Amino acid sequence: PPPTSLPPRLDKALRRLLAKTPEERLDIKGFIETLENPYGKKEGETPSKRKGFPFWRK
């Protein structure tokens, strides 16, 4: 296929979504996650920490 003008991450996800072999195929959920953030994580972005159960409440 010819190159596209899409960001590389989005282009790769689209090609995987349309792959013929099931082993290479990306599921819809993974593709939607790529659509939400086509350029990847921003610099300095860290995953949010989950707050545990507070044992002591004020």
PDB file of N, CA, C and O in Angstrom:
ATOM      1  N   PRO A   1       0.830  -1.202   0.000  1.00  0.00           N
ATOM      2  CA  PRO A   1       0.000   0.000   0.000  1.00  0.00           C
ATOM      3  C   PRO A   1       0.870   1.259   0.000  1.00  0.00           C
ATOM      4  O   PRO A   1       1.948   1.269   0.593  1.00  0.00           O
ATOM      5  N   PRO A   2       0.415   2.290  -0.645  1.00  0.00           N
ATOM      6  CA  PRO A   2       1.179   3.538  -0.685  1.00  0.00           C
ATOM      7  C   PRO A   2       1.210   4.209   0.684  1.00  0.00           C
ATOM      8  O   PRO A   2       0.317   3.989   1.502  1.00  0.00           O
ATOM      9  N   PRO A   3       2.231   5.022   0.940  1.00  0.00           N
ATOM     10  CA  PRO A   3       2.301   5.734   2.214  1.00  0.00           C
ATOM     11  C   PRO A   3       1.145   6.718   2.354  1.00  0.00           C
ATOM     12  O   PRO A   3       0.616   7.223   1.364  1.00  0.00           O
ATOM     13  N   THR A   4       0.769   6.977   3.586  1.00  0.00           N
ATOM     14  CA  THR A   4      -0.321   7.919   3.857  1.00  0.00           C
ATOM     15  C   THR A   4       0.230   9.150   4.556  1.00  0.00           C
ATOM     16  O   THR A   4       1.398   9.183   4.943  1.00  0.00           O
ATOM     17  N   SER A   5      -0.604  10.150   4.715  1.00  0.00           N
ATOM     18  CA  SER A   5      -0.197  11.363   5.419  1.00  0.00           C
ATOM     19  C   SER A   5      -0.581  11.302   6.897  1.00  0.00           C
ATOM     20  O   SER A   5      -0.499  12.306   7.604  1.00  0.00           O
ATOM     21  N   LEU A   6      -0.999  10.130   7.361  1.00  0.00           N
ATOM     22  CA  LEU A   6      -1.375   9.957   8.760  1.00  0.00           C
ATOM     23  C   LEU A   6      -0.130   9.886   9.636  1.00  0.00           C
ATOM     24  O   LEU A   6       0.951   9.554   9.149  1.00  0.00           O
ATOM     25  N   PRO A   7      -0.272  10.197  10.933  1.00  0.00           N
ATOM     26  CA  PRO A   7       0.855   9.988  11.841  1.00  0.00           C
ATOM     27  C   PRO A   7       1.267   8.510  11.812  1.00  0.00           C
ATOM     28  O   PRO A   7       0.411   7.639  11.657  1.00  0.00           O
ATOM     29  N   PRO A   8       2.554   8.222  11.958  1.00  0.00           N
ATOM     30  CA  PRO A   8       3.021   6.830  11.835  1.00  0.00           C
ATOM     31  C   PRO A   8       2.299   5.849  12.753  1.00  0.00           C
ATOM     32  O   PRO A   8       1.997   4.730  12.340  1.00  0.00           O
ATOM     33  N   ARG A   9       2.019   6.249  13.983  1.00  0.00           N
ATOM     34  CA  ARG A   9       1.341   5.347  14.923  1.00  0.00           C
ATOM     35  C   ARG A   9      -0.070   5.020  14.448  1.00  0.00           C
ATOM     36  O   ARG A   9      -0.502   3.871  14.533  1.00  0.00           O
ATOM     37  N   LEU A  10      -0.785   6.016  13.953  1.00  0.00           N
ATOM     38  CA  LEU A  10      -2.144   5.815  13.462  1.00  0.00           C
ATOM     39  C   LEU A  10      -2.134   4.999  12.173  1.00  0.00           C
ATOM     40  O   LEU A  10      -3.002   4.148  11.975  1.00  0.00           O
ATOM     41  N   ASP A  11      -1.171   5.246  11.303  1.00  0.00           N
ATOM     42  CA  ASP A  11      -1.051   4.484  10.062  1.00  0.00           C
ATOM     43  C   ASP A  11      -0.817   3.005  10.356  1.00  0.00           C
ATOM     44  O   ASP A  11      -1.432   2.138   9.735  1.00  0.00           O
ATOM     45  N   LYS A  12       0.072   2.722  11.303  1.00  0.00           N
ATOM     46  CA  LYS A  12       0.359   1.333  11.667  1.00  0.00           C
ATOM     47  C   LYS A  12      -0.878   0.662  12.264  1.00  0.00           C
ATOM     48  O   LYS A  12      -1.162  -0.496  11.958  1.00  0.00           O
ATOM     49  N   ALA A  13      -1.618   1.383  13.117  1.00  0.00           N
ATOM     50  CA  ALA A  13      -2.822   0.814  13.727  1.00  0.00           C
ATOM     51  C   ALA A  13      -3.881   0.527  12.668  1.00  0.00           C
ATOM     52  O   ALA A  13      -4.560  -0.497  12.742  1.00  0.00           O
ATOM     53  N   LEU A  14      -4.033   1.408  11.690  1.00  0.00           N
ATOM     54  CA  LEU A  14      -5.011   1.197  10.625  1.00  0.00           C
ATOM     55  C   LEU A  14      -4.637  -0.016   9.782  1.00  0.00           C
ATOM     56  O   LEU A  14      -5.503  -0.816   9.427  1.00  0.00           O
ATOM     57  N   ARG A  15      -3.361  -0.157   9.464  1.00  0.00           N
ATOM     58  CA  ARG A  15      -2.916  -1.319   8.686  1.00  0.00           C
ATOM     59  C   ARG A  15      -3.135  -2.616   9.468  1.00  0.00           C
ATOM     60  O   ARG A  15      -3.506  -3.637   8.890  1.00  0.00           O
ATOM     61  N   ARG A  16      -2.905  -2.574  10.778  1.00  0.00           N
ATOM     62  CA  ARG A  16      -3.132  -3.772  11.601  1.00  0.00           C
ATOM     63  C   ARG A  16      -4.616  -4.085  11.723  1.00  0.00           C
ATOM     64  O   ARG A  16      -4.993  -5.255  11.779  1.00  0.00           O
ATOM     65  N   LEU A  17      -5.465  -3.061  11.767  1.00  0.00           N
ATOM     66  CA  LEU A  17      -6.911  -3.282  11.840  1.00  0.00           C
ATOM     67  C   LEU A  17      -7.411  -3.981  10.582  1.00  0.00           C
ATOM     68  O   LEU A  17      -8.324  -4.804  10.650  1.00  0.00           O
ATOM     69  N   LEU A  18      -6.819  -3.658   9.436  1.00  0.00           N
ATOM     70  CA  LEU A  18      -7.250  -4.219   8.160  1.00  0.00           C
ATOM     71  C   LEU A  18      -6.451  -5.459   7.747  1.00  0.00           C
ATOM     72  O   LEU A  18      -6.630  -5.964   6.639  1.00  0.00           O
ATOM     73  N   ALA A  19      -5.578  -5.952   8.618  1.00  0.00           N
ATOM     74  CA  ALA A  19      -4.748  -7.120   8.288  1.00  0.00           C
ATOM     75  C   ALA A  19      -5.613  -8.347   8.021  1.00  0.00           C
ATOM     76  O   ALA A  19      -6.653  -8.539   8.650  1.00  0.00           O
ATOM     77  N   LYS A  20      -5.166  -9.169   7.082  1.00  0.00           N
ATOM     78  CA  LYS A  20      -5.921 -10.368   6.712  1.00  0.00           C
ATOM     79  C   LYS A  20      -5.717 -11.503   7.706  1.00  0.00           C
ATOM     80  O   LYS A  20      -6.638 -12.277   7.967  1.00  0.00           O
ATOM     81  N   THR A  21      -4.516 -11.603   8.259  1.00  0.00           N
ATOM     82  CA  THR A  21      -4.257 -12.708   9.184  1.00  0.00           C
ATOM     83  C   THR A  21      -4.691 -12.329  10.598  1.00  0.00           C
ATOM     84  O   THR A  21      -4.340 -11.251  11.079  1.00  0.00           O
ATOM     85  N   PRO A  22      -5.441 -13.190  11.263  1.00  0.00           N
ATOM     86  CA  PRO A  22      -5.940 -12.878  12.607  1.00  0.00           C
ATOM     87  C   PRO A  22      -4.833 -12.620  13.633  1.00  0.00           C
ATOM     88  O   PRO A  22      -5.038 -11.855  14.576  1.00  0.00           O
ATOM     89  N   GLU A  23      -3.662 -13.247  13.462  1.00  0.00           N
ATOM     90  CA  GLU A  23      -2.572 -13.050  14.417  1.00  0.00           C
ATOM     91  C   GLU A  23      -2.044 -11.617  14.381  1.00  0.00           C
ATOM     92  O   GLU A  23      -1.594 -11.097  15.401  1.00  0.00           O
ATOM     93  N   GLU A  24      -2.095 -10.987  13.228  1.00  0.00           N
ATOM     94  CA  GLU A  24      -1.584  -9.624  13.071  1.00  0.00           C
ATOM     95  C   GLU A  24      -2.662  -8.571  13.286  1.00  0.00           C
ATOM     96  O   GLU A  24      -2.349  -7.394  13.465  1.00  0.00           O
ATOM     97  N   ARG A  25      -3.917  -8.976  13.273  1.00  0.00           N
ATOM     98  CA  ARG A  25      -5.029  -8.033  13.303  1.00  0.00           C
ATOM     99  C   ARG A  25      -5.178  -7.377  14.673  1.00  0.00           C
ATOM    100  O   ARG A  25      -5.072  -8.037  15.706  1.00  0.00           O
ATOM    101  N   LEU A  26      -5.424  -6.077  14.662  1.00  0.00           N
ATOM    102  CA  LEU A  26      -5.660  -5.289  15.867  1.00  0.00           C
ATOM    103  C   LEU A  26      -7.155  -5.275  16.146  1.00  0.00           C
ATOM    104  O   LEU A  26      -7.958  -5.174  15.219  1.00  0.00           O
ATOM    105  N   ASP A  27      -7.535  -5.373  17.412  1.00  0.00           N
ATOM    106  CA  ASP A  27      -8.958  -5.342  17.732  1.00  0.00           C
ATOM    107  C   ASP A  27      -9.472  -3.898  17.728  1.00  0.00           C
ATOM    108  O   ASP A  27      -8.692  -2.945  17.732  1.00  0.00           O
ATOM    109  N   ILE A  28     -10.776  -3.763  17.721  1.00  0.00           N
ATOM    110  CA  ILE A  28     -11.403  -2.434  17.648  1.00  0.00           C
ATOM    111  C   ILE A  28     -11.022  -1.581  18.855  1.00  0.00           C
ATOM    112  O   ILE A  28     -10.764  -0.386  18.712  1.00  0.00           O
ATOM    113  N   LYS A  29     -10.986  -2.184  20.040  1.00  0.00           N
ATOM    114  CA  LYS A  29     -10.653  -1.434  21.253  1.00  0.00           C
ATOM    115  C   LYS A  29      -9.257  -0.813  21.142  1.00  0.00           C
ATOM    116  O   LYS A  29      -9.066   0.353  21.485  1.00  0.00           O
ATOM    117  N   GLY A  30      -8.299  -1.585  20.668  1.00  0.00           N
ATOM    118  CA  GLY A  30      -6.944  -1.068  20.500  1.00  0.00           C
ATOM    119  C   GLY A  30      -6.879   0.046  19.470  1.00  0.00           C
ATOM    120  O   GLY A  30      -6.124   1.005  19.630  1.00  0.00           O
ATOM    121  N   PHE A  31      -7.672  -0.082  18.410  1.00  0.00           N
ATOM    122  CA  PHE A  31      -7.687   0.955  17.379  1.00  0.00           C
ATOM    123  C   PHE A  31      -8.307   2.248  17.911  1.00  0.00           C
ATOM    124  O   PHE A  31      -7.823   3.338  17.610  1.00  0.00           O
ATOM    125  N   ILE A  32      -9.370   2.129  18.696  1.00  0.00           N
ATOM    126  CA  ILE A  32     -10.012   3.322  19.266  1.00  0.00           C
ATOM    127  C   ILE A  32      -9.066   4.025  20.229  1.00  0.00           C
ATOM    128  O   ILE A  32      -9.023   5.255  20.266  1.00  0.00           O
ATOM    129  N   GLU A  33      -8.306   3.259  21.010  1.00  0.00           N
ATOM    130  CA  GLU A  33      -7.318   3.869  21.901  1.00  0.00           C
ATOM    131  C   GLU A  33      -6.272   4.638  21.101  1.00  0.00           C
ATOM    132  O   GLU A  33      -5.818   5.699  21.532  1.00  0.00           O
ATOM    133  N   THR A  34      -5.891   4.117  19.950  1.00  0.00           N
ATOM    134  CA  THR A  34      -4.931   4.804  19.091  1.00  0.00           C
ATOM    135  C   THR A  34      -5.548   6.071  18.507  1.00  0.00           C
ATOM    136  O   THR A  34      -4.866   7.087  18.377  1.00  0.00           O
ATOM    137  N   LEU A  35      -6.829   6.021  18.154  1.00  0.00           N
ATOM    138  CA  LEU A  35      -7.501   7.210  17.626  1.00  0.00           C
ATOM    139  C   LEU A  35      -7.560   8.328  18.660  1.00  0.00           C
ATOM    140  O   LEU A  35      -7.447   9.504  18.315  1.00  0.00           O
ATOM    141  N   GLU A  36      -7.737   7.963  19.921  1.00  0.00           N
ATOM    142  CA  GLU A  36      -7.814   8.974  20.975  1.00  0.00           C
ATOM    143  C   GLU A  36      -6.488   9.701  21.158  1.00  0.00           C
ATOM    144  O   GLU A  36      -6.477  10.876  21.527  1.00  0.00           O
ATOM    145  N   ASN A  37      -5.383   9.030  20.908  1.00  0.00           N
ATOM    146  CA  ASN A  37      -4.068   9.635  21.078  1.00  0.00           C
ATOM    147  C   ASN A  37      -3.148   9.160  19.953  1.00  0.00           C
ATOM    148  O   ASN A  37      -2.288   8.312  20.187  1.00  0.00           O
ATOM    149  N   PRO A  38      -3.312   9.693  18.727  1.00  0.00           N
ATOM    150  CA  PRO A  38      -2.570   9.179  17.570  1.00  0.00           C
ATOM    151  C   PRO A  38      -1.067   9.434  17.605  1.00  0.00           C
ATOM    152  O   PRO A  38      -0.324   8.768  16.883  1.00  0.00           O
ATOM    153  N   TYR A  39      -0.601  10.362  18.408  1.00  0.00           N
ATOM    154  CA  TYR A  39       0.826  10.677  18.430  1.00  0.00           C
ATOM    155  C   TYR A  39       1.558  10.008  19.585  1.00  0.00           C
ATOM    156  O   TYR A  39       2.755  10.233  19.759  1.00  0.00           O
ATOM    157  N   GLY A  40       0.875   9.196  20.375  1.00  0.00           N
ATOM    158  CA  GLY A  40       1.506   8.524  21.507  1.00  0.00           C
ATOM    159  C   GLY A  40       1.454   9.398  22.746  1.00  0.00           C
ATOM    160  O   GLY A  40       0.816  10.450  22.758  1.00  0.00           O
ATOM    161  N   LYS A  41       2.137   8.943  23.791  1.00  0.00           N
ATOM    162  CA  LYS A  41       2.155   9.690  25.047  1.00  0.00           C
ATOM    163  C   LYS A  41       2.961  10.964  24.880  1.00  0.00           C
ATOM    164  O   LYS A  41       3.946  11.003  24.142  1.00  0.00           O
ATOM    165  N   LYS A  42       2.529  12.004  25.577  1.00  0.00           N
ATOM    166  CA  LYS A  42       3.263  13.262  25.556  1.00  0.00           C
ATOM    167  C   LYS A  42       4.480  13.132  26.462  1.00  0.00           C
ATOM    168  O   LYS A  42       4.516  12.290  27.359  1.00  0.00           O
ATOM    169  N   GLU A  43       5.469  13.972  26.215  1.00  0.00           N
ATOM    170  CA  GLU A  43       6.677  13.956  27.030  1.00  0.00           C
ATOM    171  C   GLU A  43       6.312  14.324  28.465  1.00  0.00           C
ATOM    172  O   GLU A  43       5.564  15.273  28.701  1.00  0.00           O
ATOM    173  N   GLY A  44       6.837  13.578  29.400  1.00  0.00           N
ATOM    174  CA  GLY A  44       6.582  13.872  30.802  1.00  0.00           C
ATOM    175  C   GLY A  44       5.262  13.331  31.307  1.00  0.00           C
ATOM    176  O   GLY A  44       4.952  13.486  32.489  1.00  0.00           O
ATOM    177  N   GLU A  45       4.485  12.711  30.463  1.00  0.00           N
ATOM    178  CA  GLU A  45       3.193  12.186  30.882  1.00  0.00           C
ATOM    179  C   GLU A  45       3.415  10.859  31.594  1.00  0.00           C
ATOM    180  O   GLU A  45       4.049   9.952  31.055  1.00  0.00           O
ATOM    181  N   THR A  46       2.895  10.756  32.794  1.00  0.00           N
ATOM    182  CA  THR A  46       3.032   9.523  33.550  1.00  0.00           C
ATOM    183  C   THR A  46       1.654   8.952  33.821  1.00  0.00           C
ATOM    184  O   THR A  46       0.685   9.705  33.922  1.00  0.00           O
ATOM    185  N   PRO A  47       1.546   7.650  33.939  1.00  0.00           N
ATOM    186  CA  PRO A  47       0.245   7.072  34.248  1.00  0.00           C
ATOM    187  C   PRO A  47      -0.213   7.503  35.634  1.00  0.00           C
ATOM    188  O   PRO A  47       0.598   7.644  36.549  1.00  0.00           O
ATOM    189  N   SER A  48      -1.506   7.709  35.782  1.00  0.00           N
ATOM    190  CA  SER A  48      -2.033   8.152  37.061  1.00  0.00           C
ATOM    191  C   SER A  48      -1.910   7.033  38.088  1.00  0.00           C
ATOM    192  O   SER A  48      -2.075   5.853  37.779  1.00  0.00           O
ATOM    193  N   LYS A  49      -1.618   7.441  39.307  1.00  0.00           N
ATOM    194  CA  LYS A  49      -1.485   6.457  40.378  1.00  0.00           C
ATOM    195  C   LYS A  49      -2.865   6.178  40.956  1.00  0.00           C
ATOM    196  O   LYS A  49      -3.662   7.090  41.175  1.00  0.00           O
ATOM    197  N   ARG A  50      -3.127   4.917  41.196  1.00  0.00           N
ATOM    198  CA  ARG A  50      -4.395   4.554  41.814  1.00  0.00           C
ATOM    199  C   ARG A  50      -4.280   4.790  43.307  1.00  0.00           C
ATOM    200  O   ARG A  50      -3.273   4.456  43.933  1.00  0.00           O
ATOM    201  N   LYS A  51      -5.305   5.359  43.850  1.00  0.00           N
ATOM    202  CA  LYS A  51      -5.322   5.563  45.288  1.00  0.00           C
ATOM    203  C   LYS A  51      -5.852   4.303  45.937  1.00  0.00           C
ATOM    204  O   LYS A  51      -6.888   3.768  45.541  1.00  0.00           O
ATOM    205  N   GLY A  52      -5.140   3.846  46.921  1.00  0.00           N
ATOM    206  CA  GLY A  52      -5.560   2.656  47.643  1.00  0.00           C
ATOM    207  C   GLY A  52      -6.674   2.984  48.623  1.00  0.00           C
ATOM    208  O   GLY A  52      -7.087   4.137  48.744  1.00  0.00           O
ATOM    209  N   PHE A  53      -7.142   1.999  49.296  1.00  0.00           N
ATOM    210  CA  PHE A  53      -8.187   2.189  50.293  1.00  0.00           C
ATOM    211  C   PHE A  53      -7.604   2.962  51.471  1.00  0.00           C
ATOM    212  O   PHE A  53      -6.597   2.546  52.044  1.00  0.00           O
ATOM    213  N   PRO A  54      -8.224   4.083  51.838  1.00  0.00           N
ATOM    214  CA  PRO A  54      -7.698   4.856  52.967  1.00  0.00           C
ATOM    215  C   PRO A  54      -8.023   4.147  54.289  1.00  0.00           C
ATOM    216  O   PRO A  54      -9.189   3.989  54.649  1.00  0.00           O
ATOM    217  N   PHE A  55      -6.991   3.731  54.994  1.00  0.00           N
ATOM    218  CA  PHE A  55      -7.210   3.034  56.256  1.00  0.00           C
ATOM    219  C   PHE A  55      -7.638   3.989  57.356  1.00  0.00           C
ATOM    220  O   PHE A  55      -8.423   3.632  58.234  1.00  0.00           O
ATOM    221  N   TRP A  56      -7.115   5.202  57.301  1.00  0.00           N
ATOM    222  CA  TRP A  56      -7.468   6.177  58.318  1.00  0.00           C
ATOM    223  C   TRP A  56      -8.154   7.343  57.649  1.00  0.00           C
ATOM    224  O   TRP A  56      -7.605   7.965  56.739  1.00  0.00           O
ATOM    225  N   ARG A  57      -9.321   7.627  58.090  1.00  0.00           N
ATOM    226  CA  ARG A  57     -10.055   8.774  57.541  1.00  0.00           C
ATOM    227  C   ARG A  57     -10.069   9.888  58.558  1.00  0.00           C
ATOM    228  O   ARG A  57     -10.104   9.651  59.765  1.00  0.00           O
ATOM    229  N   LYS A  58     -10.044  11.088  58.062  1.00  0.00           N
ATOM    230  CA  LYS A  58     -10.063  12.256  58.951  1.00  0.00           C
ATOM    231  C   LYS A  58     -11.476  12.660  59.233  1.00  0.00           C
ATOM    232  O   LYS A  58     -11.709  13.623  59.962  1.00  0.00           O
TER     233      LYS A  58
END
